[in-house]
Amino acid sequence: MFNNSESGFSLVESIISFSLIIMLVSSLLPLLQHLSQDLKNMKLKMDAYRILYEQVEMMALNSIYQGTVIENQSEYGVQVDKDLNGDWFACVKYMDASNQNVRTCFNQNE
């Protein structure tokens, strides 16, 4: 009466396998999005360090510098100054990929 010699998937098997693929993709999508945001943040951080290094290198040692550098559609605020003890410090401030302010500073002892 029934001949099971046909090859291929039945409708139920196809729906189950498609559902498993959808569940797998939907569980990996937030991870990939998080990794993408972390990659953007690392790129912004590396650009900030490079800009800070370049600005400190360009300024004269006796002067105080405060300015803004715009690069790759991001704004970096750079400040080089002396603290109350007379030690030099250099700071860079920027917005990360999640629009939070990030400020990184170095002093002459580091």
All heavy atoms as an XYZ file, in Angstrom:
882
protein
N       0.795     -1.182      0.000
C       0.000      0.000      0.000
C       0.854      1.270      0.000
O       0.658      2.126     -0.844
C      -0.909     -0.053      1.212
C      -1.864      1.050      1.278
S      -3.144      0.560      2.436
C      -3.310      2.018      3.290
N       1.756      1.416      0.992
C       2.658      2.579      1.027
C       4.035      2.153      0.560
O       4.587      1.168      1.045
C       2.763      3.149      2.441
C       1.501      3.808      2.908
C       0.678      3.190      3.845
C       1.117      5.035      2.408
C      -0.467      3.788      4.277
C      -0.036      5.643      2.853
C      -0.831      5.029      3.787
N       4.572      2.894     -0.331
C       5.908      2.613     -0.837
C       6.845      3.691     -0.306
O       6.734      4.855     -0.670
C       5.886      2.590     -2.369
C       7.191      2.105     -2.940
O       8.099      1.755     -2.189
N       7.263      2.069     -4.244
N       7.764      3.365      0.578
C       8.682      4.321      1.197
C      10.006      4.379      0.455
O      11.043      4.618      1.051
C       8.931      3.964      2.667
C       7.772      4.370      3.546
O       6.997      5.239      3.171
N       7.669      3.729      4.703
N      10.028      4.172     -0.802
C      11.276      4.195     -1.543
C      11.652      5.614     -1.984
O      12.686      5.794     -2.598
C      11.178      3.277     -2.760
O      10.187      3.768     -3.628
N      10.804      6.626     -1.693
C      11.112      8.003     -2.093
C      12.209      8.568     -1.204
O      12.233      8.334     -0.003
C       9.862      8.877     -1.979
C       8.754      8.467     -2.912
C       7.544      9.368     -2.750
O       7.713     10.528     -2.371
O       6.442      8.880     -3.005
N      13.115      9.323     -1.785
C      14.164      9.957     -0.994
C      13.796     11.428     -0.799
O      13.071     12.017     -1.582
C      15.507      9.835     -1.697
O      15.447     10.512     -2.932
N      14.324     12.042      0.274
C      14.036     13.439      0.574
C      13.443     13.581      1.952
O      13.265     12.614      2.693
N      13.124     14.808      2.307
C      12.576     15.111      3.622
C      11.064     15.211      3.550
O      10.503     15.691      2.577
C      13.120     16.451      4.148
C      14.587     16.437      4.430
C      15.467     17.124      3.616
C      15.081     15.749      5.523
C      16.815     17.129      3.888
C      16.431     15.750      5.807
C      17.313     16.435      4.983
N      10.434     14.818      4.618
C       8.991     15.046      4.717
C       8.769     16.480      5.191
O       9.704     17.173      5.595
C       8.366     14.055      5.694
O       8.775     14.340      7.016
N       7.564     16.940      5.157
C       7.240     18.301      5.566
C       7.577     18.514      7.030
O       8.146     19.550      7.394
C       5.758     18.592      5.296
C       5.284     19.992      5.680
C       6.029     21.031      4.853
C       3.791     20.122      5.487
N       7.308     17.560      7.881
C       7.593     17.679      9.317
C       9.095     17.771      9.551
O       9.578     18.597     10.336
C       6.973     16.504     10.092
C       7.367     16.536     11.554
C       5.466     16.504      9.945
N       9.853     16.919      8.887
C      11.315     16.970      9.024
C      11.876     18.297      8.532
O      12.785     18.867      9.150
C      11.952     15.819      8.243
C      11.684     14.455      8.828
C      12.159     13.347      7.915
O      12.225     13.552      6.684
O      12.467     12.271      8.445
N      11.353     18.834      7.473
C      11.805     20.120      6.947
C      11.508     21.249      7.915
O      12.352     22.122      8.156
C      11.136     20.421      5.605
O      11.462     19.461      4.657
N      10.326     21.253      8.507
C       9.957     22.297      9.469
C      10.838     22.219     10.720
O      11.304     23.240     11.226
C       8.450     22.195      9.829
C       7.608     22.610      8.616
C       8.114     23.077     11.032
C       6.122     22.400      8.800
N      11.100     21.016     11.187
C      11.948     20.844     12.370
C      13.375     21.312     12.084
O      13.969     22.040     12.883
C      11.921     19.378     12.854
C      10.557     19.051     13.455
C      13.024     19.120     13.878
C      10.376     17.594     13.800
N      13.939     20.939     10.962
C      15.307     21.348     10.643
C      15.386     22.856     10.414
O      16.334     23.511     10.844
C      15.838     20.589      9.433
O      15.076     20.896      8.286
N      14.385     23.429      9.773
C      14.362     24.878      9.571
C      14.254     25.598     10.913
O      14.921     26.619     11.140
C      13.192     25.262      8.649
C      13.155     26.709      8.299
C      14.117     27.267      7.474
C      12.152     27.525      8.804
C      14.085     28.607      7.148
C      12.107     28.868      8.492
C      13.073     29.417      7.661
N      13.447     25.062     11.830
C      13.306     25.660     13.164
C      14.624     25.608     13.936
O      14.998     26.563     14.619
C      12.220     24.944     13.961
O      10.980     25.071     13.339
N      15.336     24.500     13.829
C      16.632     24.384     14.494
C      17.645     25.376     13.934
O      18.418     25.980     14.684
C      17.154     22.958     14.374
C      16.428     21.903     15.207
C      16.953     20.511     14.881
C      16.579     22.201     16.685
N      17.649     25.558     12.636
C      18.556     26.531     12.017
C      18.219     27.936     12.477
O      19.110     28.724     12.827
C      18.511     26.406     10.484
C      19.149     25.093     10.041
C      19.213     27.588      9.823
C      18.979     24.779      8.581
N      16.924     28.286     12.529
C      16.495     29.611     12.987
C      16.906     29.827     14.443
O      17.392     30.899     14.808
C      14.973     29.788     12.813
C      14.590     29.788     11.337
C      14.474     31.048     13.498
C      15.146     30.952     10.564
N      16.741     28.822     15.299
C      17.126     28.949     16.707
C      18.637     29.129     16.850
O      19.097     29.940     17.656
C      16.656     27.728     17.499
C      15.171     27.727     17.748
S      14.473     26.302     18.629
C      15.799     25.505     19.419
N      19.407     28.416     16.060
C      20.860     28.536     16.106
C      21.308     29.920     15.673
O      22.128     30.560     16.343
C      21.506     27.458     15.227
C      23.022     27.466     15.167
C      23.585     27.106     16.532
C      23.511     26.495     14.119
N      20.777     30.415     14.568
C      21.144     31.740     14.061
C      20.716     32.826     15.045
O      21.466     33.759     15.324
C      20.536     31.976     12.665
C      20.652     33.429     12.244
C      21.211     31.076     11.644
N      19.504     32.711     15.600
C      19.018     33.737     16.525
C      19.799     33.742     17.836
O      19.892     34.761     18.497
C      17.522     33.564     16.792
O      17.278     32.361     17.462
N      20.391     32.624     18.215
C      21.204     32.609     19.431
C      22.604     33.168     19.179
O      23.229     33.700     20.097
C      21.289     31.198     19.996
O      22.007     30.363     19.120
N      23.106     33.068     17.964
C      24.435     33.587     17.649
C      24.429     35.059     17.253
O      25.448     35.727     17.348
C      25.069     32.753     16.528
C      25.444     31.327     16.882
C      26.016     30.618     15.667
C      26.432     31.297     18.024
N      23.305     35.576     16.822
C      23.230     36.959     16.365
C      23.601     37.976     17.446
O      24.388     38.888     17.172
C      21.838     37.236     15.793
C      21.704     38.465     14.919
C      22.630     38.366     13.719
C      20.270     38.616     14.455
N      23.100     37.866     18.689
C      23.526     38.831     19.716
C      25.025     38.761     20.015
O      25.658     39.787     20.264
C      22.710     38.438     20.952
C      21.549     37.710     20.418
C      22.030     37.015     19.170
N      25.588     37.571     19.964
C      27.024     37.429     20.191
C      27.812     38.145     19.103
O      28.781     38.862     19.391
C      27.406     35.945     20.232
C      28.888     35.638     20.392
C      29.378     36.123     21.744
C      29.128     34.154     20.232
N      27.419     37.973     17.862
C      28.106     38.649     16.759
C      27.955     40.166     16.858
O      28.886     40.912     16.569
C      27.578     38.134     15.424
C      27.910     36.679     15.109
C      27.228     36.258     13.811
C      29.403     36.487     15.017
N      26.780     40.625     17.277
C      26.567     42.060     17.434
C      27.444     42.609     18.562
O      28.028     43.686     18.435
C      25.098     42.338     17.723
C      24.750     43.796     17.740
C      23.261     44.018     17.931
O      22.537     43.117     18.313
N      22.828     45.231     17.682
N      27.566     41.880     19.652
C      28.418     42.301     20.759
C      29.889     42.336     20.338
O      30.620     43.276     20.675
C      28.224     41.360     21.950
C      29.019     41.721     23.149
N      28.736     42.822     23.916
C      30.099     41.134     23.717
C      29.606     42.902     24.906
N      30.447     41.882     24.798
N      30.321     41.340     19.599
C      31.702     41.321     19.103
C      31.961     42.480     18.155
O      33.045     43.079     18.174
C      31.998     39.989     18.411
C      32.125     38.780     19.323
C      32.284     37.512     18.494
C      33.288     38.941     20.267
N      30.986     42.817     17.336
C      31.133     43.949     16.424
C      31.275     45.256     17.192
O      32.104     46.102     16.844
C      29.924     44.009     15.491
O      29.951     45.166     14.713
N      30.498     45.435     18.253
C      30.593     46.652     19.053
C      31.935     46.709     19.790
O      32.551     47.776     19.877
C      29.444     46.723     20.049
C      29.376     48.040     20.781
C      28.117     48.174     21.603
O      27.369     47.218     21.757
N      27.884     49.347     22.124
N      32.404     45.580     20.294
C      33.717     45.546     20.934
C      34.829     45.892     19.952
O      35.786     46.591     20.307
C      33.987     44.175     21.543
C      33.245     43.951     22.842
O      32.666     44.917     23.387
O      33.229     42.792     23.311
N      34.712     45.434     18.729
C      35.698     45.754     17.705
C      35.715     47.253     17.411
O      36.784     47.862     17.298
C      35.409     44.960     16.434
C      36.389     45.127     15.281
C      37.766     44.623     15.677
C      35.888     44.395     14.060
N      34.533     47.869     17.327
C      34.460     49.316     17.113
C      35.081     50.075     18.281
O      35.800     51.055     18.080
C      33.008     49.754     16.927
C      32.404     49.343     15.618
C      30.938     49.755     15.532
C      30.277     49.191     14.299
N      28.838     49.481     14.260
N      34.803     49.614     19.517
C      35.376     50.275     20.692
C      36.899     50.165     20.707
O      37.591     51.126     21.065
C      34.798     49.687     21.977
C      33.400     50.176     22.254
O      32.985     51.232     21.767
N      32.656     49.415     23.034
N      37.431     49.015     20.329
C      38.891     48.854     20.296
C      39.524     49.746     19.239
O      40.591     50.316     19.450
C      39.262     47.385     20.049
C      39.007     46.487     21.234
S      39.866     47.001     22.732
C      41.551     46.787     22.243
N      38.865     49.886     18.095
C      39.379     50.772     17.054
C      39.376     52.218     17.531
O      40.347     52.949     17.330
C      38.564     50.640     15.780
C      39.114     51.493     14.650
C      38.293     51.393     13.407
C      38.789     52.231     12.268
N      39.603     53.360     12.547
N      38.290     52.647     18.188
C      38.234     54.002     18.728
C      39.325     54.225     19.774
O      39.957     55.280     19.814
C      36.861     54.286     19.335
C      35.709     54.466     18.364
C      34.378     54.463     19.104
C      35.868     55.754     17.573
N      39.553     53.222     20.615
C      40.579     53.335     21.651
C      41.976     53.437     21.040
O      42.783     54.265     21.467
C      40.484     52.129     22.580
C      41.341     52.216     23.800
C      41.072     51.016     24.696
C      41.799     51.121     26.003
N      41.505     49.994     26.898
N      42.246     52.634     20.037
C      43.554     52.692     19.380
C      43.756     54.035     18.681
O      44.840     54.610     18.728
C      43.706     51.538     18.383
C      43.791     50.175     19.029
S      45.154     50.006     20.192
C      46.528     50.129     19.091
N      42.709     54.543     18.029
C      42.796     55.867     17.406
C      43.038     56.936     18.458
O      43.813     57.876     18.244
C      41.530     56.188     16.615
C      41.449     55.445     15.296
O      42.491     54.916     14.841
O      40.345     55.386     14.709
N      42.374     56.831     19.611
C      42.553     57.811     20.681
C      43.992     57.813     21.185
O      44.593     58.879     21.373
C      41.581     57.529     21.826
N      44.562     56.642     21.405
C      45.956     56.560     21.852
C      46.914     57.138     20.814
O      47.857     57.853     21.149
C      46.347     55.116     22.157
C      45.749     54.548     23.423
C      45.583     53.186     23.572
C      45.345     55.361     24.472
C      45.046     52.648     24.726
C      44.805     54.835     25.623
C      44.660     53.482     25.751
O      44.124     52.958     26.890
N      46.664     56.828     19.558
C      47.538     57.347     18.503
C      47.455     58.865     18.418
O      48.469     59.548     18.328
C      47.166     56.721     17.157
C      48.067     57.158     16.016
C      47.645     56.559     14.695
N      46.236     56.711     14.403
C      45.672     57.853     13.985
N      46.395     58.931     13.822
N      44.380     57.903     13.726
N      46.237     59.403     18.475
C      46.063     60.859     18.402
C      46.709     61.527     19.602
O      47.374     62.558     19.469
C      44.566     61.210     18.289
C      44.068     60.839     16.892
C      44.305     62.673     18.583
C      42.578     60.901     16.725
N      46.545     60.950     20.789
C      47.170     61.502     21.977
C      48.688     61.508     21.825
O      49.343     62.507     22.114
C      46.757     60.702     23.209
C      47.316     61.166     24.540
C      46.831     62.577     24.868
C      46.914     60.211     25.643
N      49.239     60.425     21.339
C      50.685     60.346     21.129
C      51.156     61.401     20.130
O      52.145     62.089     20.357
C      51.065     58.941     20.655
C      52.521     58.793     20.332
C      53.453     58.631     21.346
C      52.971     58.814     19.018
C      54.794     58.504     21.063
C      54.310     58.685     18.721
C      55.220     58.528     19.741
O      56.538     58.412     19.460
N      50.418     61.543     19.026
C      50.798     62.527     18.016
C      50.731     63.955     18.547
O      51.613     64.768     18.275
C      49.896     62.404     16.787
C      50.142     61.160     15.961
C      49.115     60.964     14.864
O      48.158     61.776     14.777
O      49.257     59.994     14.099
N      49.693     64.262     19.328
C      49.551     65.622     19.845
C      50.622     65.939     20.887
O      51.150     67.050     20.914
C      48.151     65.826     20.447
C      47.044     65.726     19.439
C      47.184     66.749     18.326
O      47.527     67.895     18.556
N      46.933     66.318     17.108
N      50.938     64.993     21.732
C      51.999     65.206     22.720
C      53.330     65.374     22.020
O      54.152     66.208     22.399
C      52.046     64.032     23.729
C      53.295     64.071     24.571
C      50.808     64.056     24.617
N      53.545     64.609     20.974
C      54.794     64.698     20.230
C      54.931     66.045     19.521
O      56.023     66.599     19.423
C      54.838     63.551     19.219
C      56.176     63.296     18.607
C      56.147     62.065     17.734
O      55.340     62.045     16.767
O      56.904     61.137     17.994
N      53.809     66.587     19.034
C      53.864     67.840     18.272
C      53.992     69.081     19.158
O      54.523     70.093     18.735
C      52.611     67.981     17.396
C      52.638     67.075     16.206
S      51.317     67.284     14.989
C      50.038     68.157     15.795
N      53.510     69.044     20.367
C      53.531     70.249     21.190
C      54.912     70.492     21.779
O      55.694     69.579     21.950
C      52.501     70.157     22.299
C      52.790     69.077     23.322
S      51.875     69.326     24.818
C      53.130     70.016     25.848
N      55.181     71.735     22.072
C      56.454     72.073     22.722
C      56.383     71.628     24.179
O      55.319     71.609     24.788
C      56.688     73.568     22.641
N      57.486     71.295     24.769
C      57.493     70.757     26.122
C      57.039     71.774     27.163
O      56.508     71.405     28.195
C      58.894     70.260     26.454
C      58.927     68.786     26.798
C      60.204     68.160     26.378
C      58.601     68.560     28.223
N      57.225     73.043     26.944
C      56.882     74.045     27.946
C      55.431     74.482     27.866
O      54.939     75.132     28.774
C      57.776     75.271     27.806
C      59.230     74.909     27.974
O      59.551     73.783     28.284
N      60.108     75.863     27.778
N      54.753     74.200     26.802
C      53.408     74.740     26.626
C      52.346     73.755     27.094
O      52.569     72.560     27.184
C      53.172     75.096     25.164
O      53.185     73.936     24.382
N      51.183     74.304     27.363
C      50.015     73.515     27.728
C      49.139     73.425     26.493
O      48.940     74.399     25.785
C      49.269     74.189     28.901
C      50.163     74.203     30.136
C      47.965     73.495     29.187
C      49.617     75.043     31.262
N      48.606     72.251     26.215
C      47.818     72.059     25.004
C      46.446     71.521     25.368
O      46.309     70.651     26.214
C      48.516     71.065     24.061
C      47.703     70.749     22.840
C      47.712     71.615     21.755
C      46.918     69.609     22.783
C      46.956     71.335     20.627
C      46.162     69.326     21.666
C      46.184     70.194     20.590
O      45.425     69.928     19.490
N      45.443     72.078     24.717
C      44.094     71.542     24.835
C      43.409     71.780     23.501
O      43.361     72.907     23.017
C      43.325     72.232     25.959
C      41.970     71.632     26.194
C      41.336     72.166     27.473
O      41.918     72.968     28.180
N      40.144     71.705     27.749
N      42.915     70.737     22.890
C      42.286     70.882     21.585
C      41.458     69.673     21.220
O      41.351     68.706     21.976
N      40.866     69.747     20.048
C      39.995     68.689     19.556
C      40.491     68.224     18.196
O      40.858     69.043     17.360
C      38.548     69.204     19.429
O      38.132     69.697     20.692
C      37.620     68.113     18.983
N      40.489     66.932     17.996
C      40.868     66.332     16.726
C      39.684     65.509     16.250
O      39.135     64.708     17.002
C      42.117     65.436     16.876
C      42.449     64.750     15.567
C      43.295     66.238     17.380
N      39.277     65.720     14.995
C      38.186     64.930     14.416
C      38.786     63.999     13.372
O      39.466     64.442     12.456
C      37.118     65.843     13.786
C      36.488     66.702     14.870
C      36.059     65.008     13.074
C      35.504     67.716     14.355
N      38.524     62.710     13.562
C      39.068     61.706     12.643
C      38.091     60.555     12.541
O      37.551     60.093     13.552
C      40.422     61.215     13.162
C      41.104     60.285     12.195
C      42.515     59.964     12.642
O      43.301     60.898     12.837
O      42.804     58.776     12.788
N      37.863     60.087     11.328
C      36.949     58.966     11.066
C      35.576     59.186     11.704
O      35.010     58.304     12.325
C      37.541     57.643     11.554
C      38.785     57.261     10.814
O      38.965     57.610      9.661
N      39.668     56.549     11.491
N      35.066     60.388     11.576
C      33.752     60.789     12.088
C      33.655     60.659     13.604
O      32.576     60.516     14.152
C      32.641     59.989     11.419
C      32.600     60.162      9.919
C      31.594     59.253      9.264
O      31.052     58.354      9.878
N      31.333     59.509      7.991
N      34.772     60.715     14.301
C      34.796     60.689     15.764
C      35.579     61.893     16.253
O      36.556     62.305     15.625
C      35.454     59.419     16.288
O      34.700     58.291     15.905
N      35.159     62.434     17.382
C      35.812     63.618     17.947
C      36.607     63.193     19.180
O      36.085     62.524     20.071
C      34.751     64.644     18.333
C      35.323     65.948     18.800
C      34.243     66.986     19.052
O      33.315     67.089     18.226
O      34.332     67.666     20.083
N      37.882     63.600     19.210
C      38.771     63.268     20.309
C      39.239     64.571     20.953
O      39.805     65.429     20.284
C      39.996     62.487     19.816
C      39.648     61.182     19.141
C      39.436     61.107     17.769
C      39.529     60.025     19.882
C      39.119     59.916     17.163
C      39.212     58.821     19.281
C      39.013     58.782     17.923
O      38.689     57.593     17.323
N      38.978     64.715     22.248
C      39.461     65.870     22.982
C      40.788     65.538     23.626
O      40.905     64.565     24.367
N      41.807     66.354     23.360
C      43.154     66.095     23.869
C      43.540     67.222     24.822
O      43.319     68.396     24.531
C      44.175     66.012     22.711
C      45.569     65.756     23.249
C      43.778     64.928     21.721
N      44.115     66.850     25.971
C      44.571     67.836     26.944
C      45.926     67.396     27.474
O      46.088     66.267     27.927
C      43.576     67.946     28.093
C      44.005     68.911     29.162
C      43.032     68.933     30.337
O      42.119     68.124     30.409
N      43.248     69.854     31.252
N      46.900     68.304     27.419
C      48.218     68.070     27.992
C      48.468     69.231     28.944
O      48.390     70.391     28.559
C      49.319     68.007     26.911
C      50.669     67.763     27.543
C      48.989     66.929     25.889
N      48.768     68.922     30.203
C      48.862     69.966     31.219
C      49.740     69.472     32.373
O      50.210     68.348     32.360
C      47.455     70.285     31.724
C      47.345     71.676     32.331
O      48.377     72.309     32.587
O      46.199     72.114     32.546
N      49.931     70.329     33.361
C      50.626     69.946     34.592
C      49.609     69.846     35.715
O      48.666     70.627     35.783
C      51.691     70.983     34.952
C      52.897     70.974     34.058
C      53.957     71.910     34.575
C      55.186     71.852     33.691
N      56.268     72.696     34.211
N      49.820     68.856     36.601
C      48.932     68.754     37.758
C      49.436     69.647     38.889
O      50.371     70.433     38.710
C      48.780     67.298     38.200
C      50.087     66.661     38.640
O      51.089     67.383     38.804
O      50.103     65.434     38.835
N      48.843     69.548     40.061
C      49.206     70.412     41.187
C      50.629     70.182     41.676
O      51.248     71.077     42.241
C      48.215     70.196     42.338
C      46.762     70.572     42.021
C      45.859     70.194     43.183
C      46.649     72.047     41.703
N      51.166     68.990     41.445
C      52.545     68.676     41.847
C      53.570     69.104     40.804
O      54.759     68.935     41.010
C      52.686     67.184     42.108
C      51.813     66.714     43.236
O      51.525     67.471     44.167
N      51.362     65.475     43.168
N      53.110     69.613     39.679
C      54.021     70.015     38.613
C      54.371     68.902     37.650
O      55.229     69.074     36.793
N      53.732     67.742     37.797
C      53.982     66.615     36.894
C      53.099     66.750     35.658
O      51.940     67.137     35.740
C      53.677     65.282     37.591
C      54.621     65.009     38.748
O      55.761     65.517     38.709
O      54.203     64.298     39.683
N      53.655     66.381     34.497
C      52.900     66.441     33.249
C      51.912     65.297     33.164
O      52.197     64.188     33.606
C      53.849     66.365     32.054
C      54.607     67.624     31.818
C      55.882     67.892     32.218
C      54.145     68.789     31.144
N      56.237     69.147     31.829
C      55.194     69.730     31.172
C      52.959     69.134     30.531
C      55.077     70.982     30.593
C      52.849     70.390     29.957
C      53.887     71.294     29.992
N      50.765     65.546     32.573
C      49.812     64.491     32.262
C      49.190     64.782     30.904
O      49.150     65.924     30.457
C      48.726     64.345     33.341
C      47.747     65.488     33.399
C      46.584     65.454     32.651
C      47.992     66.587     34.198
C      45.682     66.505     32.707
C      47.101     67.642     34.259
C      45.942     67.607     33.513
N      48.739     63.730     30.247
C      48.091     63.846     28.943
C      46.820     63.006     28.972
O      46.835     61.857     29.416
C      49.021     63.354     27.840
N      45.706     63.598     28.525
C      44.416     62.916     28.532
C      43.771     63.001     27.154
O      43.950     63.986     26.445
C      43.461     63.535     29.551
S      44.006     63.375     31.246
N      43.014     61.993     26.822
C      42.208     61.993     25.606
C      40.807     61.543     25.995
O      40.636     60.636     26.806
C      42.818     61.101     24.494
C      42.894     59.657     24.919
C      42.049     61.243     23.197
N      39.796     62.233     25.442
C      38.398     61.923     25.749
C      37.663     61.729     24.432
O      37.847     62.491     23.484
C      37.782     63.072     26.545
C      36.364     62.799     26.988
C      35.852     63.817     28.004
C      35.790     65.196     27.424
N      35.101     66.160     28.287
N      36.800     60.693     24.385
C      36.040     60.384     23.175
C      34.777     59.620     23.552
O      34.615     59.193     24.692
C      36.886     59.576     22.183
C      37.326     58.232     22.703
C      36.605     57.085     22.407
C      38.460     58.098     23.496
C      36.998     55.853     22.887
C      38.855     56.872     23.977
C      38.129     55.756     23.673
O      38.514     54.532     24.150
N      33.878     59.469     22.581
C      32.646     58.696     22.773
C      32.859     57.317     22.153
O      33.291     57.215     20.998
C      31.468     59.375     22.083
C      31.121     60.708     22.666
S      30.059     60.537     24.059
C      28.516     60.956     23.309
N      32.534     56.252     22.905
C      32.698     54.916     22.353
C      31.482     54.540     21.507
O      30.592     55.352     21.279
C      32.978     53.885     23.457
C      31.800     53.656     24.386
O      30.725     54.245     24.175
O      31.967     52.871     25.333
N      31.443     53.311     21.040
C      30.391     52.872     20.120
C      29.009     52.871     20.762
O      28.007     52.950     20.072
C      30.712     51.481     19.571
N      28.943     52.811     22.097
C      27.646     52.851     22.781
C      27.337     54.244     23.316
O      26.526     54.397     24.213
C      27.617     51.822     23.910
O      28.653     52.077     24.831
N      28.002     55.276     22.774
C      27.797     56.690     23.118
C      28.048     56.993     24.588
O      27.346     57.793     25.191
C      26.398     57.151     22.705
C      26.249     57.246     21.214
O      27.216     57.501     20.502
N      25.055     57.033     20.723
N      29.046     56.368     25.162
C      29.476     56.676     26.523
C      30.813     57.387     26.453
O      31.669     57.041     25.637
C      29.605     55.405     27.351
C      28.287     54.713     27.598
C      28.451     53.469     28.450
O      29.555     53.048     28.761
N      27.339     52.866     28.826
N      30.994     58.403     27.302
C      32.260     59.136     27.352
C      33.350     58.253     27.947
O      33.150     57.620     28.983
C      32.117     60.401     28.197
C      31.404     61.497     27.458
O      31.565     61.646     26.261
N      30.605     62.270     28.169
N      34.485     58.240     27.286
C      35.650     57.498     27.761
C      36.796     58.491     27.873
O      37.052     59.276     26.956
C      36.033     56.363     26.784
C      37.274     55.640     27.264
C      34.879     55.406     26.599
N      37.484     58.487     29.011
C      38.630     59.376     29.209
C      39.798     58.535     29.688
O      39.679     57.765     30.638
C      38.304     60.451     30.238
C      39.434     61.418     30.422
C      39.061     62.547     31.321
N      40.194     63.460     31.411
C      40.337     64.346     32.338
N      39.412     64.499     33.255
N      41.398     65.116     32.353
N      40.930     58.690     29.030
C      42.138     57.961     29.379
C      43.255     58.962     29.595
O      43.459     59.846     28.761
C      42.531     56.985     28.256
O      41.424     56.109     28.006
C      43.726     56.168     28.639
N      43.957     58.827     30.700
C      45.044     59.755     31.031
C      46.322     59.006     31.342
O      46.293     57.884     31.837
C      44.649     60.606     32.240
S      43.271     61.712     31.961
N      47.425     59.657     31.047
C      48.758     59.155     31.393
C      49.507     60.293     32.056
O      49.327     61.456     31.699
C      49.528     58.717     30.135
C      48.864     57.610     29.380
C      48.075     57.863     28.289
C      49.037     56.302     29.798
C      47.453     56.840     27.594
C      48.417     55.268     29.118
C      47.624     55.537     28.013
N      50.367     59.955     33.003
C      51.207     61.001     33.572
C      52.662     60.706     33.252
O      52.980     59.662     32.704
C      50.969     61.147     35.079
C      51.279     59.886     35.865
O      52.070     59.069     35.438
N      50.642     59.723     37.007
N      53.544     61.618     33.610
C      54.936     61.477     33.193
C      55.641     60.316     33.875
O      56.691     59.883     33.420
C      55.698     62.778     33.455
C      55.962     63.073     34.922
C      56.653     64.398     35.112
O      56.402     65.334     34.371
N      57.512     64.477     36.086
N      55.090     59.793     34.933
C      55.729     58.672     35.645
C      55.400     57.321     35.045
O      55.953     56.320     35.461
C      55.304     58.691     37.116
C      55.746     59.973     37.800
O      56.786     60.521     37.481
N      54.939     60.454     38.724
N      54.484     57.263     34.096
C      54.110     55.967     33.503
C      54.962     55.635     32.311
O      55.416     56.426     31.581
C      52.634     55.992     33.085
C      51.736     56.058     34.280
C      50.251     56.057     33.895
O      49.936     55.923     32.705
O      49.434     56.197     34.797
